[in-house]
Amino acid sequence: MRKRDPEDKKRKPEALGNVLGAFLKQSKLEERVEAAQVVPEWESLVGKQIATVTKPISVTQDGTLFVSVKTNGWMTELSLMEPQLLRALNEKGGRTRIKRIRLQLMR
């Protein structure tokens, strides 16, 4: 068991958000978390029509977003729309850019 440092008692408690933010920065996970924000924000970024036929799955370390799509027709349409989708996803500054979108058929 680790002995408590007497100095620990003198430190004031820190907000969990500050501690977590420092941990993410130190562990170099901050960029991955920022890039992954497109998943919960998907509908607001691409619109309701596209969001109803798609589901964002994950973002890789190299900036590839994997998206599951309901039909082959939508996969074709969305592949043609990739430049516009990337612009919409990357419009919000301050986070790691999504570089490509990989579409896969929903199972």
C-alpha positions in Angstrom: 0.0 0.0 0.0 1.3 3.5 -0.9 2.0 5.8 2.0 0.1 9.1 1.9 2.2 12.1 1.3 1.5 14.7 4.0 1.4 17.3 1.3 -1.6 15.6 -0.2 -3.8 16.9 2.6 -2.7 20.5 1.9 -3.8 20.4 -1.8 -7.3 21.5 -2.6 -9.6 19.2 -4.5 -9.7 19.8 -8.2 -12.7 19.6 -10.5 -13.0 16.3 -12.3 -13.2 18.0 -15.7 -9.8 19.6 -15.0 -8.2 16.3 -13.9 -9.7 14.4 -16.8 -8.6 17.1 -19.3 -5.1 17.0 -18.0 -5.0 13.2 -18.2 -6.3 13.2 -21.8 -3.7 15.8 -22.8 -0.8 14.0 -21.0 -1.8 10.6 -22.5 -2.2 12.1 -26.0 -5.8 10.9 -26.2 -7.2 14.4 -26.5 -7.1 14.5 -30.3 -8.9 11.1 -30.5 -11.6 12.3 -28.2 -12.1 15.5 -30.2 -12.3 13.6 -33.5 -14.8 11.2 -32.0 -17.2 14.1 -31.2 -18.6 13.7 -34.7 -20.3 10.5 -33.6 -22.7 12.1 -31.0 -23.1 15.2 -33.2 -23.8 13.2 -36.4 -27.4 14.3 -37.0 -26.7 18.0 -36.5 -23.6 17.8 -38.8 -25.1 15.9 -41.7 -28.9 16.5 -41.4 -31.8 14.4 -40.3 -32.4 12.7 -43.7 -28.9 11.3 -43.9 -28.8 10.5 -40.2 -31.9 8.3 -40.5 -30.2 6.0 -43.0 -26.7 6.0 -41.4 -25.0 5.3 -38.2 -21.5 6.6 -37.4 -19.4 3.8 -35.9 -16.0 5.0 -35.0 -13.1 7.3 -35.9 -9.6 5.9 -36.3 -6.4 7.5 -35.2 -5.6 8.5 -38.8 -8.9 10.4 -39.2 -11.0 7.8 -41.0 -14.7 7.8 -40.0 -16.6 4.5 -40.4 -20.3 4.9 -41.1 -22.8 2.1 -41.4 -25.5 2.7 -44.2 -28.9 1.1 -44.6 -28.9 0.5 -48.4 -26.6 0.2 -51.3 -28.3 3.1 -53.0 -27.5 5.4 -50.1 -23.9 4.1 -50.0 -23.6 5.2 -53.6 -25.2 8.6 -52.9 -23.1 9.2 -49.9 -19.8 8.2 -51.6 -20.6 10.9 -54.2 -21.3 13.4 -51.4 -18.1 12.6 -49.4 -16.5 16.1 -50.2 -19.6 17.9 -48.9 -19.9 15.6 -45.8 -16.2 16.1 -45.0 -16.7 19.9 -45.2 -19.7 19.7 -42.8 -17.8 17.4 -40.4 -14.7 19.6 -40.3 -16.5 23.0 -40.3 -16.3 23.2 -36.5 -12.8 24.3 -35.6 -10.7 23.1 -32.7 -10.8 19.4 -33.3 -8.9 16.8 -35.3 -10.0 16.7 -38.9 -11.9 13.8 -40.4 -9.9 12.9 -43.6 -12.0 10.2 -45.2 -15.3 8.4 -44.7 -15.5 4.6 -45.1 -19.1 3.4 -45.7 -20.3 -0.1 -44.9 -23.6 -1.8 -45.3 -25.6 -2.2 -42.1 -26.1 -5.8 -41.0 
